[in-house]
Each structure stands twice: as C-alpha cells, then as structure tokens.
Amino acid sequence: MTWVALGVLAVTTFLLVWHRVRYLSRTPWWLLWLVLMLPGLVVGLWVWLHGEQTLMPALWVVAPFLLSGLFILLLLGQGGGVPQPPPPWLRAPSPLTPRELSQLRQCFPWEVYPLQRIDQQGEVVFCYGRLRVQAAEAYQVVAAQIQARWGQRFWLFLEPTAGASHRFALVPRRVRSWPRYGWLGALGCLALGLGTTMTVTAPYLGITAPLGWGYGLGVLAVLAAREVGQWWGLRAYGIRRGWPWVLPLPVWPGVLGTYGEMPVPLPHRRALVDGAVAGVGLGLGVALALLAWGLRHSELALGGFRPQTSLLVWVMSRWVWGEALSPTMGLQLHPLAWAGVVGLGLLAVQLTPVGSLDGGRLLHGLLGRQAAQRWGWVTKGLILLLGWQIQPWLRLWGVLVWLLPALPPPVLEEVTELDAWRDGLGVLALALFLAIILPVPGFWPRVG
C-alpha cells in the first residue's frame, strides 16, 4: 500500500511541476520534481530497507518536508534569467499605454469615486481614491465604464486598503479554454475513488465485498450532493465550474473529497456564502439520511464503534437508539451508517476554515479576506493539535492542510458586508464543522 501511495504522490507532483511550477524558473523541471518528491523518496527508501511494519523516527518524517520546502524556494529563486515562456492561457496583455491611462481616468466619475492617483505595478493597475457612494453601486458604475472601453480585457477588483480608503485594481484576464474531454478525467477519478473506498476503506471497517458497493456509493453520493448544491447556489451568478474530480486516497478513508476548478473569481462575498452553504447543506442532508437509515439497521455491541467521538454522530445515535445506547456501549455499524459517518468527516474536511475550502470561503465572507488568512493559520495549528491529542482520524488531514495556502481567492467586490441572513448561515455552517470534529464533552481521550 505504501508503494501505491508513493505512485499517486509521484504522478500528482509531476503534474503540478509540469503545468505550473516549471514556468516560474529556468531550473530544469526534473530537478524541481525530485526536490518535491524528497519526502516520498525518503519514505520509500525506509520501507525498502526496513519494511512497512517498522516505525520511522520522527526526525526522518519532519526533516524531508522542511528540506524539500527550503530547496524548492532556493531553486526557484536561483533559477536566474527569464523563466520558460508560459502557455498562451497564462500570458497576460501588456500594461496600459499613456493614452489608455488617460482614458482610464475618465472611467471614475467624480460624484462616485474621485480618483487621486494611478499606480502600475507590473501588469496590474491600481487606482486609488475615496468612495462617495455605496461600494456595490460604485463598482457597477466603474465596471460598466471599464467594459465599455476595453471589453473583457480586465478583471476589476474593489478592495479595502489601510484606513477608510479603497482601491480598484485592473488585472488582465487569463481565460483558459475548457478541456474538450475533461469529463473523461472526472469519470476516471470517480471510478478510481469508488475503487479505493471499496478496496481500502471497506476492508478496514470490516465490510464484506457485496456490501462494499453500498458503502462506496454512499460516500460518493455525499460528495456528489455537495457538488450539485454548489452548482445550485452559484447558478444565479452565471458561474461555470469545471467537471468535479474525486480525489482518491490510497489510505483511509479512500477519498479526500472533490475538486472542481472555478476559472473566474466570484462577484462578491455573498456569493462565497451562497455556494458554500448550498453545497454543504445538500451534502449534509444526504449524509444524515444515510446515517439515520444505517443506524436503524446497526446493532449494539461491546467494543464496537464509539459514536462519542463526534458530537453530531452521538446526537444522531441517541436519537435512533435512545437510552439503550449507554456511554459504555458501542455499535456494529451497517455499511450505509459507515457511509454517513465518513461522509460527515469529508464534509468537515471541506468546512475547515482555510484558504479556498468551503470553510475558508465562509470565513472570507464573514470576516474579509485578510482576517480569513490570519484565522486560517490558527486553524492549521489547531487541527494538527486536535488530531495528535484527541482525534486520531484527523491526523492525516492535520498534516495535509499545511500544504494549502491560508489566503482565500479574491472576489471582485470585497467591500460590501453580508446581510444578517447570510451571516447566520455562515456561522451555522462553521458550527457544524465543530459539531463534527469535536467529541462529546467528557469523552476526550488523550491519544499518543
């Protein structure tokens, strides 16, 4: 199983280097790939020499990650010269000419946004001034002027700056054409995800082969419901997402979630909450339905699954079993109940308030982009601590979450705050995250 995991890691890092990282430096792509694979190579060498049953020293686990990050920064910084030319979909238009800068000044009416200065930094043009009307109204007026003069050449961002001022930013659009056969890759990842849940997770949970189909399809149903919910939540904004790809995992729980490319920025912070809440809400409904049905067909057993490890799962278990489920009693779960439990865990992964995850988008919508970044770093540390001290099932995620950027993607209009309704929904969604990952009070075992 270790070699399968290393194979998946090798393919993933190769695709990352080939499609993105190699355009950042003149350093040979194969050297960048080898540096990124350093932790995997160390693990593979240890398993080859000592076998999978021998535990690696902690230093051998941590040091390769630190060295890999240090070396990749050095190679990118010391690559020197002009990096390899990017593909056409990554190339940006040239900066504005003096004549175009004069036209740009006319796009900001004095009664809406009196322009004070323009600053070109590379390919991005920053326009500084002060709002005289509501941010949403000012954005619509300026965006209409920009589009009338330059069409779809720029993305227009409105963001707060230090003090009470705001600035507009014109960023050249990079439009990537959709892969013609992207659905084939999505279908292949779906089949691979079903295979890993049936061959990796199901035997680990003691689920026999015929029932493994029900478990695997149940887990994928939760992920599919989340994707459908996000599509429904964003449909009003005309956002077209790429085909969702299931992320197979050669270890427990078999899949890590889904990823769907969003090639354009969302219009405002309200859209962040609408998409995340709709996706999580529909996924939660499917997961709870599977869990409720599966619990009714489960059996009480000493030494079985302890629902106290999750507050939400404990509430559902007590609702189904009542007083018969004592604190000392466990459950022999039905495969669909396991699908509901794992589905809730995968929703908790997506609700982690970090970066571009659903939780990160919710935090961005509630607090703003910079505050979401600061809380994202705090969340990374807390998840790692929780996994190592209380919840063993969070250990892998506690490590992987550090590979994600803490800064969420920007939205076009960053200034306008949420209404009370969306504020409440965002807080409830983040409370759901805590209800899934935290155990029942009084059931806080320390795990080494």
C-alpha positions as CSV (number, residue, x, y, z in Angstrom):
1,M,0.0,0.0,0.0
2,T,2.9,2.3,0.7
3,W,4.1,1.9,-2.9
4,V,0.7,2.7,-4.3
5,A,0.6,5.9,-2.2
6,L,4.1,6.9,-3.4
7,G,3.0,6.3,-7.0
8,V,0.0,8.6,-6.6
9,L,2.3,11.2,-5.0
10,A,4.7,11.0,-7.9
11,V,2.1,11.5,-10.5
12,T,0.5,14.4,-8.6
13,T,3.8,16.3,-8.1
14,F,4.8,15.7,-11.7
15,L,1.5,17.2,-13.0
16,L,2.0,20.2,-10.6
17,V,5.5,20.8,-11.8
18,W,4.7,20.3,-15.5
19,H,1.7,22.5,-15.6
20,R,2.6,25.3,-13.2
21,V,6.0,25.3,-11.4
22,R,8.3,24.9,-14.4
23,Y,7.1,28.3,-15.7
24,L,8.4,30.1,-12.6
25,S,12.1,29.4,-13.1
26,R,14.8,28.2,-15.6
27,T,15.7,25.4,-13.2
28,P,15.1,22.0,-15.0
29,W,11.7,20.7,-14.3
30,W,13.0,17.2,-13.4
31,L,15.1,18.7,-10.6
32,L,12.1,20.6,-9.2
33,W,10.2,17.4,-9.3
34,L,12.9,15.4,-7.5
35,V,13.0,18.1,-4.7
36,L,9.2,17.9,-4.3
37,M,9.4,14.1,-4.1
38,L,12.2,14.2,-1.4
39,P,9.8,13.2,1.4
40,G,8.3,10.4,-0.6
41,L,11.7,9.1,-1.7
42,V,12.9,9.0,2.0
43,V,9.7,7.1,3.0
44,G,10.2,4.7,0.1
45,L,13.9,4.1,1.0
46,W,12.9,3.4,4.6
47,V,10.2,0.9,3.6
48,W,12.5,-0.8,1.2
49,L,15.3,-1.2,3.8
50,H,13.2,-1.8,7.0
51,G,9.7,-2.9,5.8
52,E,6.3,-1.3,6.4
53,Q,6.0,-2.6,9.9
54,T,9.0,-0.6,11.3
55,L,8.1,2.8,12.6
56,M,10.1,5.7,11.1
57,P,11.8,8.1,13.6
58,A,10.1,11.4,13.9
59,L,13.1,13.3,12.6
60,W,13.1,11.2,9.4
61,V,9.5,12.3,8.9
62,V,9.8,16.0,9.6
63,A,13.2,16.8,8.1
64,P,12.5,15.8,4.5
65,F,9.4,18.2,4.4
66,L,11.5,21.1,5.8
67,L,14.4,20.4,3.4
68,S,12.1,20.0,0.4
69,G,10.4,23.3,1.1
70,L,13.8,25.1,1.6
71,F,15.4,23.6,-1.5
72,I,12.4,24.4,-3.7
73,L,12.5,28.1,-2.6
74,L,16.2,28.2,-3.3
75,L,15.8,26.6,-6.8
76,L,13.0,28.9,-7.8
77,G,15.0,32.0,-6.5
78,Q,18.3,31.0,-8.0
79,G,16.9,29.7,-11.3
80,G,18.0,33.0,-12.8
81,G,17.2,34.6,-16.1
82,V,13.9,34.6,-17.8
83,P,11.7,31.6,-17.0
84,Q,10.3,29.4,-19.7
85,P,7.6,31.1,-21.7
86,P,4.2,30.2,-20.3
87,P,1.4,28.7,-22.5
88,P,-0.9,31.2,-24.1
89,W,-3.6,30.8,-21.5
90,L,-1.1,32.1,-18.8
91,R,0.1,35.0,-20.8
92,A,-1.2,38.5,-19.9
93,P,-1.7,41.6,-22.1
94,S,0.8,44.3,-21.9
95,P,0.3,47.2,-19.4
96,L,-1.7,50.3,-20.3
97,T,-0.1,52.9,-22.6
98,P,-0.1,56.6,-21.6
99,R,-3.1,57.2,-23.9
100,E,-5.0,54.3,-22.2
101,L,-4.1,55.7,-18.8
102,S,-5.8,59.0,-19.8
103,Q,-8.9,57.1,-20.9
104,L,-8.9,55.2,-17.6
105,R,-9.2,58.4,-15.6
106,Q,-12.5,59.1,-17.4
107,C,-13.9,55.8,-16.0
108,F,-14.2,57.2,-12.5
109,P,-17.0,59.8,-12.1
110,W,-16.2,62.5,-9.5
111,E,-19.5,62.0,-7.8
112,V,-18.9,58.3,-7.4
113,Y,-15.2,57.7,-6.9
114,P,-12.9,60.8,-7.2
115,L,-9.7,59.4,-8.5
116,Q,-6.5,60.5,-6.7
117,R,-3.7,58.6,-8.4
118,I,-3.0,55.6,-10.6
119,D,-0.1,53.1,-9.9
120,Q,1.0,50.5,-12.4
121,Q,2.8,47.5,-10.8
122,G,3.8,45.1,-13.5
123,E,0.7,44.1,-15.3
124,V,-1.7,45.2,-12.6
125,V,-3.1,48.8,-12.5
126,F,-4.1,50.2,-9.1
127,C,-6.5,53.2,-8.9
128,Y,-6.7,55.0,-5.5
129,G,-9.4,57.3,-4.4
130,R,-12.3,57.5,-2.0
131,L,-15.9,56.2,-2.2
132,R,-18.7,58.7,-2.2
133,V,-21.5,56.1,-2.7
134,Q,-22.1,52.5,-1.6
135,A,-19.4,50.1,-2.7
136,A,-21.8,48.0,-4.7
137,E,-23.1,51.0,-6.6
138,A,-19.6,52.4,-7.3
139,Y,-18.4,49.0,-8.6
140,Q,-21.3,48.7,-11.0
141,V,-20.6,52.2,-12.4
142,V,-16.9,51.8,-12.8
143,A,-17.2,48.2,-14.1
144,A,-19.6,49.4,-16.9
145,Q,-17.1,52.2,-17.9
146,I,-14.2,49.8,-18.0
147,Q,-16.1,47.2,-20.0
148,A,-17.3,49.9,-22.5
149,R,-13.7,50.9,-23.3
150,W,-11.8,47.6,-23.0
151,G,-14.4,44.9,-23.2
152,Q,-13.3,41.7,-21.4
153,R,-9.6,42.6,-21.2
154,F,-9.5,43.2,-17.4
155,W,-10.9,41.8,-14.2
156,L,-11.9,44.7,-12.0
157,F,-11.4,44.3,-8.2
158,L,-12.6,46.6,-5.4
159,E,-10.8,46.1,-2.1
160,P,-10.3,47.9,1.1
161,T,-6.9,49.4,2.0
162,A,-5.4,50.9,5.1
163,G,-7.6,53.4,6.9
164,A,-11.0,54.1,5.4
165,S,-10.0,54.2,1.8
166,H,-10.5,51.7,-1.0
167,R,-8.8,51.0,-4.3
168,F,-9.7,49.5,-7.6
169,A,-7.4,47.0,-9.3
170,L,-7.4,46.2,-13.0
171,V,-6.0,42.7,-13.5
172,P,-5.6,41.2,-17.0
173,R,-7.9,38.3,-17.7
174,R,-6.4,34.9,-18.2
175,V,-9.0,32.8,-19.8
176,R,-8.2,29.1,-20.1
177,S,-10.2,27.0,-22.6
178,W,-12.0,24.1,-21.2
179,P,-10.5,20.7,-21.9
180,R,-12.6,19.0,-24.6
181,Y,-12.5,15.7,-22.8
182,G,-12.4,16.9,-19.2
183,W,-15.4,14.7,-18.4
184,L,-13.3,11.6,-19.1
185,G,-10.8,12.6,-16.4
186,A,-13.6,13.2,-14.0
187,L,-15.2,9.9,-14.8
188,G,-11.8,8.1,-14.3
189,C,-11.3,9.7,-10.9
190,L,-14.8,8.8,-9.9
191,A,-14.2,5.1,-10.8
192,L,-10.8,5.3,-9.0
193,G,-12.4,6.8,-5.9
194,L,-15.1,4.1,-5.9
195,G,-12.4,1.5,-6.2
196,T,-10.3,2.9,-3.3
197,T,-13.3,3.2,-1.0
198,M,-14.3,-0.4,-1.7
199,T,-10.8,-1.9,-1.6
200,V,-9.1,0.2,1.0
201,T,-11.7,1.6,3.4
202,A,-14.4,-1.1,3.3
203,P,-12.0,-4.0,4.4
204,Y,-10.5,-1.7,7.1
205,L,-14.0,-1.2,8.5
206,G,-14.8,-5.0,8.3
207,I,-17.3,-4.5,5.4
208,T,-17.5,-7.6,3.2
209,A,-17.3,-7.4,-0.6
210,P,-21.0,-7.4,-1.6
211,L,-21.8,-4.6,0.9
212,G,-18.8,-2.6,-0.1
213,W,-20.7,-1.3,-3.1
214,G,-23.3,0.2,-0.9
215,Y,-20.7,1.8,1.3
216,G,-18.6,3.2,-1.6
217,L,-21.7,4.5,-3.5
218,G,-23.0,6.1,-0.3
219,V,-19.7,8.0,0.3
220,L,-19.7,9.2,-3.3
221,A,-23.4,10.2,-3.0
222,V,-22.4,12.7,-0.2
223,L,-19.7,14.2,-2.4
224,A,-22.0,14.4,-5.4
225,A,-24.7,16.1,-3.4
226,R,-22.2,18.7,-2.3
227,E,-21.2,19.4,-5.9
228,V,-24.8,19.7,-7.0
229,G,-25.5,22.0,-4.1
230,Q,-22.6,24.3,-5.0
231,W,-23.8,24.4,-8.6
232,W,-27.3,25.3,-7.5
233,G,-26.0,28.0,-5.1
234,L,-23.9,29.7,-7.8
235,R,-26.3,29.4,-10.7
236,A,-27.7,32.9,-10.2
237,Y,-24.2,34.4,-10.7
238,G,-23.6,32.6,-14.0
239,I,-20.5,30.8,-12.7
240,R,-19.5,27.9,-14.8
241,R,-17.3,25.4,-13.0
242,G,-15.2,22.6,-14.3
243,W,-16.0,19.0,-14.0
244,P,-15.6,17.9,-10.4
245,W,-12.8,15.5,-9.8
246,V,-12.9,13.0,-7.0
247,L,-9.7,12.9,-5.1
248,P,-8.8,9.2,-4.4
249,L,-6.7,8.4,-1.5
250,P,-4.8,5.0,-1.2
251,V,-5.2,5.1,2.6
252,W,-8.2,5.7,4.9
253,P,-10.8,7.0,4.1
254,G,-10.3,6.1,0.4
255,V,-11.2,9.6,-0.9
256,L,-10.4,13.1,0.4
257,G,-13.2,15.0,-1.3
258,T,-13.8,16.6,-4.7
259,Y,-12.2,19.4,-6.6
260,G,-13.9,21.5,-9.2
261,E,-12.0,24.3,-11.0
262,M,-13.5,27.7,-10.8
263,P,-11.8,29.7,-13.6
264,V,-13.3,33.1,-12.8
265,P,-13.5,35.0,-9.5
266,L,-16.8,35.2,-7.7
267,P,-18.5,38.6,-7.8
268,H,-18.7,39.4,-4.1
269,R,-18.6,37.9,-0.6
270,R,-22.3,37.0,-0.7
271,A,-21.6,34.5,-3.5
272,L,-19.0,32.8,-1.3
273,V,-21.6,32.1,1.4
274,D,-24.3,31.1,-1.1
275,G,-22.2,28.5,-2.9
276,A,-20.6,27.0,0.3
277,V,-23.8,26.8,2.3
278,A,-25.8,25.3,-0.5
279,G,-23.2,22.6,-1.2
280,V,-22.6,21.7,2.5
281,G,-26.3,21.8,3.2
282,L,-27.2,19.3,0.5
283,G,-24.3,17.1,1.3
284,L,-25.3,17.2,5.0
285,G,-28.8,16.1,4.1
286,V,-27.6,13.1,2.2
287,A,-25.0,12.1,4.9
288,L,-27.6,12.4,7.7
289,A,-30.1,10.4,5.7
290,L,-27.6,7.6,5.2
291,L,-26.5,7.7,8.8
292,A,-30.1,7.6,10.2
293,W,-31.1,4.7,7.9
294,G,-27.9,2.8,8.7
295,L,-28.2,3.3,12.4
296,R,-31.6,1.8,12.4
297,H,-30.1,-1.3,10.8
298,S,-27.0,-1.4,13.1
299,E,-26.6,-3.5,16.2
300,L,-25.4,-2.7,19.7
301,A,-22.0,-4.2,20.5
302,L,-19.4,-4.0,23.2
303,G,-16.2,-2.7,21.8
304,G,-17.8,-1.5,18.6
305,F,-17.8,1.9,17.0
306,R,-17.9,4.7,19.7
307,P,-20.2,7.4,18.4
308,Q,-19.0,9.7,21.2
309,T,-16.0,10.6,19.0
310,S,-18.3,13.1,17.2
311,L,-20.9,15.3,18.9
312,L,-23.2,15.2,15.8
313,V,-22.9,11.4,15.3
314,W,-23.6,10.9,19.1
315,V,-26.8,13.1,18.8
316,M,-28.0,11.0,15.8
317,S,-27.1,7.7,17.5
318,R,-29.0,8.7,20.7
319,W,-32.0,9.9,18.6
320,V,-32.2,6.4,17.0
321,W,-31.2,4.2,19.9
322,G,-32.3,6.2,22.9
323,E,-31.3,5.0,26.4
324,A,-30.3,1.6,25.0
325,L,-27.1,3.3,23.8
326,S,-25.2,3.8,27.1
327,P,-21.9,5.6,27.3
328,T,-20.1,2.2,27.7
329,M,-21.8,0.6,24.7
330,G,-20.7,0.7,21.1
331,L,-22.3,0.0,17.7
332,Q,-21.8,-2.6,15.0
333,L,-22.5,-0.2,12.1
334,H,-24.3,-1.0,8.9
335,P,-22.3,-0.1,5.8
336,L,-24.6,2.8,5.0
337,A,-24.1,4.1,8.5
338,W,-20.4,4.0,7.9
339,A,-21.0,5.9,4.7
340,G,-22.8,8.6,6.6
341,V,-20.1,8.8,9.2
342,V,-17.3,9.0,6.6
343,G,-19.4,11.5,4.6
344,L,-19.7,13.8,7.6
345,G,-16.0,13.5,8.1
346,L,-15.4,14.6,4.4
347,L,-17.8,17.5,4.9
348,A,-15.7,18.5,7.9
349,V,-12.6,18.4,5.7
350,Q,-14.3,20.8,3.3
351,L,-15.6,23.0,6.1
352,T,-12.1,23.5,7.5
353,P,-11.8,27.4,7.5
354,V,-8.6,27.5,5.5
355,G,-7.9,29.0,2.0
356,S,-10.2,28.0,-0.8
357,L,-12.0,25.2,1.1
358,D,-15.7,25.8,1.8
359,G,-14.9,26.8,5.4
360,G,-12.3,29.2,4.1
361,R,-14.8,30.8,1.8
362,L,-17.3,31.1,4.6
363,L,-14.7,32.8,6.8
364,H,-13.8,35.1,4.0
365,G,-17.4,36.1,3.5
366,L,-17.9,36.7,7.2
367,L,-14.7,38.5,8.1
368,G,-13.0,39.6,4.9
369,R,-10.0,38.1,3.1
370,Q,-7.1,39.3,5.3
371,A,-8.9,38.2,8.5
372,A,-9.7,34.8,6.9
373,Q,-6.0,34.4,6.2
374,R,-5.0,35.0,9.8
375,W,-7.6,32.7,11.2
376,G,-6.6,30.1,8.5
377,W,-3.1,29.9,10.1
378,V,-4.6,29.5,13.5
379,T,-6.9,26.7,12.2
380,K,-4.0,24.8,10.8
381,G,-2.3,24.6,14.1
382,L,-5.5,23.7,16.0
383,I,-6.4,20.9,13.5
384,L,-2.9,19.4,13.9
385,L,-3.0,19.6,17.7
386,L,-6.5,18.1,17.8
387,G,-5.5,15.2,15.6
388,W,-2.4,14.4,17.6
389,Q,-4.0,14.7,21.0
390,I,-7.7,13.9,20.7
391,Q,-9.0,12.8,17.3
392,P,-6.7,10.2,15.5
393,W,-8.8,10.3,12.4
394,L,-7.8,13.9,11.8
395,R,-4.0,13.2,11.9
396,L,-3.6,12.9,8.1
397,W,-5.7,15.9,7.4
398,G,-3.8,17.9,10.1
399,V,-0.6,17.3,8.0
400,L,-2.2,17.8,4.6
401,V,-3.9,21.1,5.5
402,W,-0.5,22.7,5.9
403,L,0.1,22.2,2.1
404,L,-2.9,24.5,1.4
405,P,-2.5,28.3,1.1
406,A,-4.2,30.1,4.0
407,L,-5.2,33.1,1.8
408,P,-8.6,32.6,0.2
409,P,-9.0,33.5,-3.5
410,P,-10.1,37.1,-4.1
411,V,-13.6,38.2,-5.0
412,L,-14.3,41.1,-7.4
413,E,-16.1,43.3,-4.9
414,E,-14.6,42.8,-1.5
415,V,-16.1,45.8,0.5
416,T,-19.8,45.1,0.9
417,E,-20.6,43.2,4.1
418,L,-23.0,40.3,4.3
419,D,-26.6,40.7,5.3
420,A,-27.9,39.2,8.6
421,W,-29.4,36.2,6.9
422,R,-26.1,35.1,5.3
423,D,-24.2,36.0,8.5
424,G,-26.4,33.5,10.4
425,L,-26.0,30.8,7.7
426,G,-22.2,31.1,7.7
427,V,-22.0,30.9,11.5
428,L,-24.2,27.8,11.5
429,A,-22.1,26.1,8.8
430,L,-18.9,26.7,10.9
431,A,-20.7,25.5,14.0
432,L,-21.5,22.3,12.0
433,F,-17.7,21.9,11.4
434,L,-17.1,22.0,15.2
435,A,-20.0,19.6,15.9
436,I,-18.4,17.0,13.6
437,I,-14.8,17.2,14.7
438,L,-15.3,17.6,18.4
439,P,-16.1,14.7,20.7
440,V,-18.8,14.6,23.3
441,P,-17.9,16.6,26.4
442,G,-16.4,14.1,28.9
443,F,-15.2,11.8,26.2
444,W,-11.8,13.4,25.4
445,P,-9.3,10.6,25.4
446,R,-5.7,11.5,25.0
447,V,-4.0,9.6,22.2
448,G,-0.3,9.5,21.9
